[in-house]
Amino acid sequence: MAASLICGRLTASLRHSGTRSTLSAASKVLGGSSGLFGGHVAQQQRNLSLHEYMSIGLLKEAGISVPAGTVASSSEEAYAVAKEIDLVVKAQVLAGGRGKGTFEGGLKGGVRIVYPEEARDISSQMIGRKLYTKQTGEAGRICNQVFICERRYPRREYYFAITMERSYQGPVLIGSSQGGVNIEDVAAENPDAIVKEPIDIMEGIKMEQAIKQVAQKMGFPAALVNEAAENMIKLYNVFIKYDASMVEINPMVEDSSGIMCMDAKINFDSNAEYRQKKVFAMQDWTQEDPRDRQAAKADLNYIGLDGTIGCLNGAGLAMATMDIIKLHGGTPANFLDVGGGATAHQVTEAFKLITSDRKQVQAILVNIFGGIMRCDVIAQGIIMAVRDLDLKIPIVVRLQTRVDDAKALIAASPLKILACDDLDEAAKMVVKLSEIVSLAKEAQVDITFQLPI
C-alpha cells in the first residue's frame, strides 16, 4: 500500500501511535550497523497489532507452550482470577516498554509480579488509566484490560523473533541468549549475541536448520535443543498461517517443565485482511488514533504528522509534495493517499481527516496528477467538502489531467479555492497562507480571504 512506502526519513515526524510510530525491535536489529543486510532501509508499515493475551491465544491454538492466563476488565475480575494462580499482572496496551511505563495516578510499571491479595489494588490502578511509555509518547495509551497470567520461574531467558526482511525478500529468524531485555540494546552493545537465519519462504524451515543454525547457536542446552527447535517451527507456521509481518517472543524461557513462550507480540500484514477475517476482527480500535479508524472506513491511507499544512495527494506525489513544502519553510500535517479510484465522497472524507484538528491545520494543499484519478471528480469532492465542513482556512489546488473541467467546476463555485498550475508556485503560496493564518491566530484576530480579481 502507498502508506507503507514512506521511508525512514519521515520517522521522526510521525505521531507516537502504537506500531505506526516505532519499528519492531526485530526490524531495528536487522536494520542497524549490526544488521544482517547492509543495504536494509527501515520503512514505516501500518500493520495490525493484537494485545498480548490474543497473541498468546493464537500460540496456544498452535500447540505452543504458553503460560496459563485470563484477561480481566475490572479489578474484581482480576482478583477472582488471581486467587487461583501465582501471578503476573500485565497491562494490555498496544505499546512496547510497558514494564518501565508509568500510569496516570503514578503507578510505576505495566507488568507487575504481585500476590493475589494485591491484584485487586494494582489492577484498579491500571484499568481505565493511560499508560505512558517511550513508545506512546505524551499521548499515552488507555488500559482497558489486564492479563492475569501464571508466574513461572525460568532458569534462563532467550529472545526469539521472526520478521520479514525486504532486502532478502523473505522471512528471517532472529534469536539471542539474552532475552527478557531490550533487544535493540543487545544488538548495539554486543552484536555477536544476535543469531540471524534467513528462511526460504518456498521451502520453509527444516528441523535440522532450526537446531543447528538457531537453537544451538542461541545456547539452548543439549537436552532442550530439539524442543526449542520444535517451538521455533511452530512459531514459523503461525507466522505463515496468519500472514504475520512479525512474531516476537521476549522472553522464550527454559524452566523445569521445558521450553515456554512467556510473552508474544504479533503484527499482521494489513493487505491480508480479506483472508484473515478472524484475526482482524480482534482489532482493538480504542488503542488506535480515531483518525486511523476513520481512514480505514473510507479506504484511505492516512498518517498524521505534526505540521500545519494539510496535504491531499495520490501516493506518487505525496512525498514530493511534503518535500517541497519543507523546502519552502512549511511543515506537512499529514500523509494522505486517496488512491486511484477515489470518489467525491472519499475526497470529502479525506478533508474531514485533514481538518479533524482545526487548531493545527492552517492551510491545505491539494496536489494531484490524475494518471488514473479524474481531477473533475477530485474538484467535485473538494467543493462538497468545503461546503459541508464550512472550511474557513485557505485551500490551494494544483490538478492535472481533465484540469480544464476541474478548474471550471472550482471557478463556478462561490468558494475561495486558489488554483495553481505549477507545484513550486502552489507550495510557496500554501506556506505563505499558512503563516498568515498562524500569525492571525496568535494575535487572536479573525481573517477572511478574497480571491484575486
Buried (B, 14 or more C-beta within 10 A) or exposed (E): EBBBBBEEEBBEBBBBBBBBBBBBBBBBBBBBEBBBBEEBEBBBBBBBBBBBBBBBBBBBEBEBBBBBBBBBBBBEBBBBBBEEBEBBBBBBBBBBBBBEBBBBEEBEBBBBEBEBEBBBEBBBBBBBBBBBBEBBBEEBBBBBBBBBBBEBEBEBBBBBBBBBBBBBEEBBBBBBBBBBEBBBEBBBEEEEBBBBBBBEEEEEBBEEBBBBBBBBBBBBEEEBBBBBBBBBBBBBBBBBEBBBBBBBBBBBBBBEEEBBBBBBBBBBBBEBBEEBEEBBEBBBEEBBBEBBEBBBEBEBBBBBBEBBBBBBBBBBBBBEBBEBBBEBEBBBBBBBBBBBEBBBEBBBBBBBBBBBEEEBBBBBBBBBBBEEBBBBBBBBBBBBBBEEBEBEBBBBBBBBBBBEBBBEBBEEBEBBBBBBEEBEEBBBBBBBBBBBBEEEEEEEEEEEBEEEE
